[in-house]
Amino acid sequence: MFSHVYVGTQDLARAFAFYQPVLAELGLVLRFHEAEQGWAGWQPAGGGRPLFIVGQPFDGQPHLPGNGQMVAFLADSRAQVQRVHAAALAAGGQCEGPPAPRPHYHPHYFGAYFRDRDGNKLAVACHTPEATGG
């Protein structure tokens, strides 16, 4: 569905230090990190797209996070949601909603919300039923 998602930053080094552990928990791998160009991008482990890119605004103007804008990453499990959220907070992110079921979205929704160090709102969500033993 998407070619890429681009999230703005004022400080690529700070943003990279935040996103590298968060995206690693999602199994994404670094495709490029071009400090001189002011951006870095990650891709699925098998290559290809979609890409997630963090970088300085192309127009050279200051980055400002938008109200009502959010990027949500897809998790394979509820445990992965918890790990990604923990990685985000450990990397300096702010909690906007801890990992929890949110049945008002749908019966199996399990998600967490956080902001990166530039104030961009992000989420991670699992849409499958909770695993049961047996």
N, C-alpha and C positions, 0 to 999 in steps of 0.2 A: 504494500500500500504506500509506503513512504520511500523516497530516495534517501533522504537524510533529514535530521533534525539539527538545527544550529542554535546553540544557547550562547548568549553574550557574556563577556567578562571584561573587567577593567585590568585584571592582573592574571595573565596566563599561567605564571608559575604557581600562584596560589590556587587557581582553578584546577590545574593539572594535579596538584597534590591532593585535592579533594576528589576528583573524578577517577583517578587511577584505581584506588582501592574499591570504590563503590562499583565501578563497571566491571572490575575483575570478579567481584562476587556474583555478577550476572553472567559471567562466562564470556564477556566481550574482550577482544584483544586490541591492543594499540595498532592502528594502521599507519599513523603518522603523527609526529610531534615536531612542528616547525616553529620554534620560538621566534625566529627572525620574521616570520610571516604572521605571527600572533595567533596561531591556532593549533589544535590537536584533534585527532579523530580516532574513533574506535569502530570496530566492525564485529560481526558474528565470528566465532572461532573458525568456522569453515570458509571465511572470506565473503566477499560480496557485500550486499546491502541488506538492510538500511545501515547508514552510518549515523553515529552520534558525534557531533562536532561541537567543541567549545572554542570560542575565539573572540577576539576584539571586533567591535562593529566595523563593517566594511567602509562605512562612510566617515570613519575617524571621529565620530561624535562619542560622547560618554555613553556607556552602557547603563540603562535603567531597566530594572525588572518590571514587567507588566503585571497589573492586578487582574486576576482572572485567567492568566495564562499558566499552563502547567504541562510538563512532559511526564508521562507515566510509562515506566518500564514494566515489561511483562516478566513475572517470576514463574518458575516451574513448580514451586511448592511454597507452603506457608513458612517453612523453615528458611527458605531463601529470602522471603520478604523480611523476616526478622534479621537475618545476617546482613542484608543490604542496608536496612535502616540503621543497624548498629555501626556498620562501616561508615555511613554518612555522618553520624554523630561523632564518631571517633576522628573523622577527617575534618571536623570543625563545622559541620552543618548544624542547623537548628531544627528541632522537632516541630512539626506542624500537625502531628497526629500519630500516635504510636501504632505499631502493628496490632491489628484487631479485625475481627469480622465486622463487616458493614452491610448487614442484610437489607438495609434500605436501598442499596444499589441492585443487588440480586442475592439469592440465598447462599451462594458459594463465594461471594466476594470477600477477600481477605487482603487488606492493604495497609500501607503506611505512607506518611507524608513528611517531607522535610524540605528545607531550603539549603541551597549551596551557599558558599561564602560570599557570593555576589547578590544574594537575595532571590535568585530564581527558584520558583516552586517546582518541586519534583515529587513523584510518587512511584511506588513499586506495588504491583498488585498481582495476586494469584486468583484465578477464576475457576479453579477446579475444586471439587469437594475435598474436605479434609480426609487424609489417608487414615484408614482404620486397620488395626491389626487383625490377623486371622489367617 
